Amino acid sequence: MSLKITLKPYEKFILGGAVIANGEAKSTFVVENDVPILRAKDILTLAAADTPCKKIYFAVQLMYVDGKNLAEHHKTYWELVKEVASAAPSTKPLLREISGRILGEQYYQALKLTKKLIDYEGEVLNRVRSAT
């Protein structure tokens, strides 16, 4: 099944671990095989991974695009999950769902779920700030 991607001028995306940057005109690509793809809006940099749940997203992102170092990324992921689950037990149901995707090697689906985890983390932090 092919995937059609339309990029805005100067938009970037990751295709199979390579960063692709579009030129000055709108472009359309058709990817004919199964390869990891992340649009710029879904890419989190290490510097931007400034909360525990964003660090989890970053680890899952690396699993998705950097299969050569999968064992290392898994190790980081499980350490972070343990810390987050311990600090915020209310995250456990979502962490279980994300972990199920990881164990099933469904990394893109795990990334989508991890965005929900980041949103939840933001909600919890806002409630804590409001209470003080």
trRosetta pair geometry for C-beta under 8 A, 3 or more apart (Angstrom, degrees):
i j d omega theta_ij theta_ji phi_ij phi_ji
2 30 5.3 15 171 179 129 98
2 31 6.3 163 -159 80 73 48
2 32 5.0 -24 -105 -110 104 50
3 30 7.2 159 78 -156 41 53
3 31 4.7 -9 57 54 95 103
3 37 6.8 -156 97 22 153 161
4 28 6.4 -6 -172 -173 94 105
4 29 7.4 162 -154 85 48 47
4 30 5.3 -20 -100 -102 70 77
5 13 6.8 -84 176 30 150 171
5 28 7.0 160 84 -155 46 55
5 29 4.8 -10 60 59 98 95
5 30 7.7 177 20 -84 71 29
5 31 6.7 39 -5 -13 113 105
5 37 7.0 -140 -67 -177 145 144
5 39 7.6 -175 -148 -84 120 101
6 26 6.7 8 -179 179 95 101
6 27 7.3 175 -152 92 54 41
6 28 4.8 -21 -100 -100 76 83
6 29 8.0 -179 -79 21 32 64
7 11 4.3 -156 -168 68 94 120
7 13 6.8 -123 -96 -10 121 118
7 22 4.1 -176 125 -63 137 148
7 26 6.8 173 86 -155 55 56
7 27 5.0 -5 54 60 102 87
7 28 7.5 -178 16 -83 71 33
7 29 7.2 32 -11 -2 109 103
8 11 4.4 94 55 -33 77 124
8 22 7.0 146 81 71 39 154
8 26 6.2 -32 -127 -107 37 82
9 22 6.3 -147 -145 115 27 117
9 23 7.1 -51 -143 108 75 45
9 24 5.1 11 -148 -168 118 35
9 25 6.0 15 -94 -70 97 6
9 26 6.2 -61 -47 -60 72 54
10 21 7.0 -12 -156 -177 50 94
10 22 5.9 -97 -45 77 8 88
10 23 7.5 -26 -70 159 54 13
10 24 7.0 23 -47 -99 86 45
11 21 7.8 177 94 -151 32 54
11 22 5.0 24 53 22 70 129
11 39 7.5 -19 169 -162 118 92
11 40 5.8 -135 -168 0 80 133
12 19 6.0 -2 -173 -175 118 95
12 20 6.6 158 -155 82 64 50
12 21 4.8 -25 -99 -100 92 69
12 22 7.1 -142 -75 6 41 78
12 40 4.7 93 65 -77 78 113
12 43 7.8 -44 102 15 106 152
13 19 7.7 168 90 -151 27 55
13 20 5.5 -15 64 59 75 99
13 37 6.4 12 161 -171 122 83
13 38 6.2 179 -164 89 79 47
13 39 4.9 -39 -108 -113 108 45
13 40 6.0 -91 -78 -35 58 69
13 43 7.9 -179 -133 -35 46 125
14 17 6.8 16 -179 -100 105 9
14 18 6.9 151 -157 73 63 35
14 19 5.7 -36 -98 -95 71 58
14 20 7.4 153 -109 13 19 81
14 36 6.9 -23 118 122 105 97
14 37 6.8 166 86 -150 65 36
14 38 4.4 13 45 49 107 96
14 43 6.4 122 -15 -89 116 125
14 65 5.4 -18 145 -121 143 143
15 18 5.5 -29 68 64 79 90
15 20 5.2 25 6 -14 116 127
15 31 7.0 -160 -140 -100 115 131
15 35 6.4 41 -178 119 72 126
15 36 7.6 155 -159 90 28 61
15 37 5.6 8 -108 -108 64 81
16 35 4.2 -37 -70 -179 102 121
16 36 5.7 127 -93 51 38 78
16 37 7.7 -6 -32 -70 59 64
16 65 7.5 138 -179 -148 14 77
17 36 6.9 70 -39 65 65 121
17 65 5.1 144 -88 172 61 86
17 66 6.1 106 -113 -86 108 60
22 25 7.9 -118 165 71 104 47
22 26 7.9 4 174 -134 144 27
22 27 5.2 -167 -139 26 112 122
23 27 7.1 85 37 -37 84 131
31 35 6.3 -119 -176 44 129 108
31 37 6.4 -139 -14 -65 170 142
36 64 5.0 141 -137 157 132 81
36 65 4.8 -166 122 -97 148 60
36 67 7.9 175 -20 -32 136 105
36 107 7.4 -21 -110 82 116 130
36 108 7.4 -177 -131 -64 78 103
38 42 4.8 -127 -165 89 90 114
38 43 5.3 112 133 -70 124 86
38 61 7.0 50 -96 -148 163 98
38 64 7.1 96 -52 113 121 135
38 65 6.5 -62 -2 -65 126 127
38 111 7.9 -113 -107 -176 114 170
39 42 5.2 82 58 14 74 103
39 43 7.4 -135 99 -19 37 91
40 43 5.6 -55 -147 22 36 116
42 111 6.9 59 -178 153 116 135
43 61 7.1 113 -135 -157 55 142
44 48 5.3 -130 -165 86 77 117
44 49 5.7 90 147 -68 118 88
44 54 6.3 -161 -171 -169 149 92
44 57 5.4 64 19 114 158 117
44 58 5.3 -107 98 -83 118 79
44 61 6.0 -167 42 -28 95 160
45 48 4.6 88 55 10 82 102
45 49 7.2 -137 96 -15 44 85
46 49 5.6 -51 -151 23 35 115
46 58 6.4 97 -101 -153 55 146
47 50 7.7 1 157 -55 45 98
48 54 6.8 -117 128 176 72 139
49 54 4.4 -176 -142 129 59 100
49 55 4.8 104 167 -86 114 55
49 57 6.9 -160 -116 65 102 92
49 58 4.1 -22 -91 -36 149 141
50 54 6.1 12 39 65 46 148
51 54 4.6 89 51 9 81 106
51 55 7.0 -141 91 -9 41 86
51 118 7.4 120 74 -136 128 84
51 121 6.0 136 141 145 141 145
51 125 7.9 -81 -131 -50 141 149
52 55 5.6 -55 -152 32 32 114
52 56 6.8 35 149 -20 64 99
52 80 6.4 165 -170 -165 83 96
52 83 6.3 -135 -144 107 131 114
52 84 5.0 161 142 -86 130 99
52 87 7.2 133 0 52 174 146
52 121 7.2 -167 65 -130 86 143
53 56 5.3 -42 -152 29 41 116
53 57 6.7 46 147 -20 64 98
53 84 6.5 99 -75 -122 72 143
53 91 7.7 -141 -90 -134 115 147
53 114 7.2 169 177 -173 87 83
53 117 4.8 -162 -155 131 122 99
53 118 4.8 173 123 -92 121 59
53 120 7.6 177 -114 65 165 85
53 121 4.1 -148 8 -37 147 152
54 57 5.3 -45 -151 33 40 116
54 58 6.4 44 148 -22 66 101
54 118 5.9 72 -74 -115 69 116
54 121 7.9 -126 -28 72 75 158
55 58 5.5 -47 -148 34 35 115
55 59 6.5 38 151 -20 64 102
55 80 5.4 -157 109 -127 109 142
56 59 5.7 -53 -151 34 33 111
56 60 6.4 29 153 -15 66 105
56 77 6.5 80 -143 -139 72 72
56 80 4.9 -174 -81 124 80 136
56 81 6.6 94 -116 -70 122 70
56 84 6.7 -26 -49 -23 135 152
56 98 7.6 43 159 143 128 160
56 114 5.8 -156 114 -143 102 121
56 117 6.6 -47 81 107 140 148
57 60 5.8 -58 -149 40 31 108
57 61 6.1 38 151 -25 66 107
57 111 6.8 79 -151 -141 81 72
57 114 4.4 156 -96 139 78 130
57 115 7.1 80 -112 -70 129 53
57 117 7.5 -175 -59 69 94 113
57 118 6.0 0 -43 -54 137 125
58 61 5.5 -50 -146 33 31 117
58 62 6.6 32 154 -18 63 102
59 62 5.8 -54 -153 34 31 110
59 63 6.7 37 147 -22 63 100
59 73 5.5 151 -170 -169 76 81
59 76 4.7 -158 -120 105 125 110
59 77 4.2 172 135 -77 138 78
59 80 6.2 -176 -6 18 151 145
60 63 5.4 -47 -152 30 38 116
60 64 6.5 39 150 -22 66 104
60 73 7.9 132 -88 166 20 116
60 77 6.5 91 -64 -109 68 125
60 98 7.3 -81 -85 -176 146 114
60 102 6.9 -102 -116 -90 98 107
60 107 6.2 168 -180 -159 83 85
60 110 5.0 -142 -154 119 133 114
60 111 5.3 177 123 -82 123 70
60 114 5.4 -178 31 -30 154 158
61 64 5.7 -56 -154 34 32 114
61 65 6.5 -6 162 9 67 109
61 111 6.2 84 -81 -109 68 118
62 65 6.5 -71 -135 52 29 86
62 66 4.8 -31 -172 37 72 120
62 69 7.1 -46 162 83 112 111
62 73 4.5 -161 102 -114 111 131
62 76 7.9 25 59 60 140 141
63 66 7.2 -56 -89 58 10 75
63 67 7.6 52 -177 -92 48 56
63 70 6.1 69 -136 -131 76 76
63 73 4.5 -178 -70 123 75 141
63 74 6.8 86 -100 -64 119 68
63 77 7.0 6 -43 -47 131 141
63 102 7.0 -2 138 -135 173 94
63 107 4.9 -159 107 -121 103 130
63 110 7.7 -9 74 74 136 144
64 107 3.7 179 -87 133 83 133
64 108 6.0 104 -130 -66 130 61
64 110 7.8 -162 -62 60 109 106
64 111 6.2 -9 -44 -45 151 128
66 69 5.2 -12 141 40 111 100
66 70 7.6 -179 109 -64 69 58
66 73 6.7 138 80 -47 106 142
67 70 5.4 1 -159 -54 51 110
69 72 4.6 -36 173 40 95 119
69 73 5.9 99 113 -23 87 98
70 73 5.7 -61 -146 41 32 108
70 74 6.1 35 157 -23 68 106
71 74 5.7 -53 -147 35 29 113
71 75 6.5 33 153 -22 62 104
72 75 5.7 -52 -151 31 31 114
72 76 6.6 29 152 -15 63 105
73 76 5.7 -52 -149 38 34 112
73 77 6.2 40 151 -24 65 106
74 77 5.5 -54 -147 35 31 116
74 78 6.3 25 159 -15 67 106
74 102 7.4 137 -121 173 87 123
75 78 6.3 -58 -147 37 26 104
75 79 6.5 26 155 -17 62 109
76 79 5.9 -60 -151 37 29 111
76 80 6.3 25 156 -16 66 110
77 80 5.9 -65 -153 39 27 108
77 81 6.2 27 155 -21 67 108
77 102 6.6 170 146 -134 156 156
78 81 5.5 -49 -141 35 34 114
78 82 6.4 40 157 -23 63 103
79 82 5.9 -55 -153 32 29 113
79 83 6.7 26 152 -16 63 107
80 83 5.7 -57 -151 37 34 111
80 84 6.2 28 156 -15 69 108
81 84 5.9 -57 -143 40 29 107
81 85 6.0 28 160 -18 66 111
81 95 5.4 134 -152 -163 101 123
81 98 7.9 -162 -108 86 122 121
81 99 6.5 78 -138 -75 160 116
82 85 6.1 -57 -143 39 24 109
82 86 6.3 23 157 -18 60 111
83 86 5.9 -62 -150 37 26 110
83 87 6.2 14 159 -10 65 113
84 87 5.9 -62 -141 44 29 104
84 88 6.0 -35 178 42 68 101
84 91 5.6 -62 147 85 104 154
84 95 6.7 166 94 -87 118 138
85 88 7.2 -79 -123 67 18 61
85 89 6.5 49 -179 -109 61 49
85 91 6.2 -124 -98 79 55 101
85 92 5.3 75 -137 -89 100 82
85 95 5.6 -109 -76 55 104 170
86 89 7.7 8 -139 -68 15 74
88 91 4.6 58 106 -7 106 113
88 121 7.7 158 43 -109 174 78
88 124 6.5 37 -136 177 138 171
89 92 5.7 -12 -172 -22 58 116
90 124 7.4 160 71 -94 132 133
91 94 5.6 -67 -168 51 64 107
91 95 5.3 66 136 -28 89 110
91 117 6.5 66 -153 -143 111 98
91 120 6.6 145 -107 111 88 137
91 121 7.6 26 -94 -74 130 82
92 95 5.4 -59 -137 41 31 113
92 96 6.1 37 161 -25 67 102
93 96 5.8 -51 -150 30 29 113
93 97 6.7 28 153 -17 62 104
94 97 5.6 -52 -151 35 36 112
94 98 6.3 36 151 -18 67 104
94 113 6.7 175 -171 172 87 101
94 116 6.3 -143 -145 105 132 110
94 117 5.2 163 135 -87 135 90
94 120 6.5 178 -2 8 167 159
95 98 5.6 -52 -144 38 33 111
95 99 6.0 34 155 -20 66 109
95 117 7.1 85 -72 -112 67 134
96 99 5.7 -56 -144 39 28 112
96 100 6.4 37 153 -26 62 103
97 100 5.7 -49 -153 28 30 115
97 101 7.0 29 150 -15 61 101
97 113 5.7 -147 114 -158 108 149
98 101 5.8 -57 -160 34 35 110
98 102 6.5 36 145 -21 68 104
98 110 5.1 87 -161 -150 74 85
98 113 4.7 -168 -88 105 82 127
98 114 5.7 84 -124 -69 135 79
98 117 6.6 -13 -48 -40 145 138
99 102 5.3 -48 -147 34 38 115
99 103 6.2 37 154 -17 68 103
100 103 5.8 -53 -145 38 30 108
100 104 6.3 19 155 -7 63 112
101 104 5.7 -66 -147 49 30 105
101 106 4.3 -90 -163 75 83 103
101 107 7.3 141 142 -86 102 22
101 109 4.7 -144 -142 95 135 102
101 110 3.7 -179 101 -70 127 86
101 113 6.3 160 2 16 149 140
102 105 7.6 29 178 -77 32 29
102 106 7.7 -87 -58 53 19 66
102 107 7.1 56 -112 -96 59 66
102 110 5.2 79 -60 -104 71 154
106 109 4.2 -11 146 36 111 121
106 110 6.1 133 98 -26 73 89
107 110 5.3 -53 -145 36 35 116
107 111 6.4 43 153 -25 66 99
108 111 5.5 -47 -153 28 35 115
108 112 6.8 35 149 -18 63 100
109 112 5.7 -48 -153 32 37 113
109 113 6.6 33 150 -14 65 105
110 113 5.7 -57 -150 41 34 110
110 114 6.2 38 151 -25 67 107
111 114 5.5 -55 -146 34 31 114
111 115 7.0 42 151 -26 62 94
112 115 5.9 -44 -162 19 35 114
112 116 7.6 34 143 -14 59 98
113 116 5.5 -48 -164 30 45 114
113 117 6.8 48 140 -21 68 100
114 117 5.0 -43 -150 31 46 119
114 118 6.5 51 149 -21 67 97
115 118 5.6 -49 -151 33 35 113
115 119 6.6 38 149 -19 64 102
116 119 5.5 -51 -150 36 35 113
116 120 6.3 37 150 -20 66 104
117 120 5.6 -52 -148 36 32 113
117 121 6.3 38 150 -23 64 103
118 121 5.5 -49 -148 32 32 116
118 122 6.6 36 151 -20 62 102
119 122 5.7 -54 -155 33 33 114
119 123 6.6 34 149 -20 65 103
120 123 5.6 -52 -151 34 35 113
120 124 6.4 34 152 -18 67 104
121 124 5.8 -55 -149 36 31 110
121 125 6.3 28 154 -16 65 108
122 125 5.8 -56 -145 39 30 110
122 126 6.2 31 155 -20 64 107
123 126 5.8 -56 -149 36 28 112
123 127 6.5 29 153 -19 63 105
124 127 5.8 -54 -151 34 32 111
124 128 6.5 31 152 -19 65 105
125 128 5.7 -53 -148 36 33 112
125 129 6.3 33 154 -18 66 106
126 129 5.7 -53 -146 38 31 111
126 130 6.2 32 155 -20 65 108
127 130 5.7 -56 -145 37 30 112
127 131 6.3 29 155 -22 64 108
128 131 5.8 -58 -149 34 29 111
128 132 6.8 18 157 -14 63 109
129 132 6.2 -66 -152 36 30 103
